[in-house]
């Protein structure tokens, strides 16, 4: 449209000059001007068309040619029956089941009393000196139930392995800790317990993602069908590291514990 407009104006100007004066010399002057304008207009039009084509190519959506499964993120994969059985054995160990006894999304929310109530596999028999220190601190004349101690150094090593933080680091982040169970003079935790909180669970299913995180869907392994357990079911999150497995979170989905708390 731009070329035709310029060309028409130029031809009209040339015709007016020819008709008005009849001077052939002016024709020689006008014709080159028409050609000059026409060539310039064509060149400008070509440049505009090239610019528009370039803009369109830049705005055109890019097609994703990445092959499925070749990205950094990897889809979750279901655990096999054999893996579920192996995880069942693992969470039922004395050092692990206690982490399933509270709802938590951060390590400082873990109920440490539940974790260590039965010793967590790191308890030691108390010395007479530790027993005497405990009785003096609590004002008791004698021990009435089972008694054991956990050195603070052992607890720190244990917690670092399981959740990546020491006891003091958990308390600093807001954990309720173990309260009066800690004896600063003996530098240990002294526990007098009347029974055990041990429970067994069965991992019914689970998923693993490409980053090493594992979700385990567990259920109480009790033998009766009509009664709901203290903890009936839940989902625990783990991460597989070079140094072993660490707990990330636990969500109890069913159980009388939810009514009690």
Secondary structure, DSSP 8 states (H G I E B T S, - for coil): -HHHHHHHHHHHHHHHHHHHH--HHHHHHHHHHHHHHHHHHHHHHHHHHHHHHHHHHHHS-------TT-SSS---EE--HHHHHHHHHHHTSTTTGGGGSS-BSSGGGS-HHHHHTT-TT--B---HHHHHHHHHHHT-SS--SEEEEEEHHHHHHHHHHHHS--HHHHHHTT--TTGGGEETTTTEEEEEESS-----EEEEEEEE-TTSEEEEEEEE--S-SSS--SS-EEEEEEEEETTEEEEEEEEEEESHHHHH-
